[in-house]
């Protein structure tokens, strides 16, 4: 069986905060709608976050410090983002979350998400964990990137390593065997999708947290495969197609390869 986490699929905003938000902030562009439907595969178990990632991003470390750098996350990338992807403030002036409010949100949403994953992993019945995401179509959507639009691959998979799934120069722990990752990438490419390995994302806090317990992989699906725009509408037929083809990749085509690497 495969355990699947969906940390950013929700667009739900806490009612108590709606009036404090900057109406110019594009929260829809930050959200990752449709992912839960894409990864709803036979024999899998999904653990999904219930609120929009701006109100406790569960794919960050709880202390808001990036394990790789030892530094606080950038304002648009933290546990409680302050900016949207284009640099627009998320909150109205003098309406930011207090430290007490942040702790309440962490206790209510962040901590239970991790407890659910912990409980499932403890059963020992899962072969590996997939942390499933949607990614926006170009790097330019991130504030302060300073880059022209760069087309991202159709699919990205990450094991916290380098471009060949091997150890990264920063010495971060690999979350899945390089051979298994490359086998998955080859299966994805064989059905006609481009696939980046640890590009554009290596993986966040979820796979880094549980890598010592279970093989973990971060999966990124480009929004242009199933949405009209990064902040647009879902295309149901495209969701259905991705569900079917990726189910085959992860539930059938690569199982033998994964088992070959002791997963």
Buried (B, 14 or more C-beta within 10 A) or exposed (E): BBBBBBBBBBBEBBEEBEEBBBEEBBBBBBBBBBBBBBBBBEEBBBBBBEBBBBBBBBBBBBEBBBBEEEEEBBBBBBBBBBBBBBEBBBBBEEEBBEEEBBEBBBEBBBBBBBEBBEEBBEEEEBBBBBBBBBBBBBBBBBBEEEEEEEEBBBBBBBBBBBEEBBBBEEEBBBBBBBBBBBBBBBBBBEEEBBBBBBBBBBBBBBBBBBBEBBBBBBBBBBBBBBBEEBBEEBBEEBBEBBBEBBBBBBBEBBBEBBEEBEB
